Amino acid sequence: RICGEVEAAGLAAERRSKTDLECMWKAQRAMAQVIEEGDEAIDLDFDLHVAIGDATGNPYFSSFLDFIGRIIIPRRTVLIDGQPATERAAYLQRINRDHRAIVTAIERQDAAAARTAMREHLSAGRDRYLRLMDTDDA
């Protein structure tokens, strides 16, 4: 996932259209809103990643995401309901900040920054997932 989506972010920065940006910002804003309401925003998270894949202009990126499906969002497979509300909220806010950084870099057509932001986002998610899997609570 890191290999594919990091490159997709860079290509999206180079190729995105105004409509692509509108789709990305719409998903990001909707995700921010539902996070504030206490929702985990898993579907909106996936929608943003799909919008980035679509913005590459290469249908294989979208096909890849469709193939691996929404299960790729670690919150779907790691139960976070048992976490303290403050920890859960901080985690979701971090995801939202990561997404904002990715979309901002794509909007600026800064491919290197988009790749870096996506790599940091996915690596942090992977690391958190691995930590949770190592605990008895996971």
Secondary structure by P-SEA (a helix, b strand, c coil): caaaaaaaaaaaaacccaaaaaaaaaaaaaaaaaaaacccaaaaaaaaaaaaaaacccaaaaaaaaaaccccccccccccccccaaaaaaaaaaaaaaaaaaaaaaaaccaaaaaaaaaaaaaaaaaaaaaaaacccc
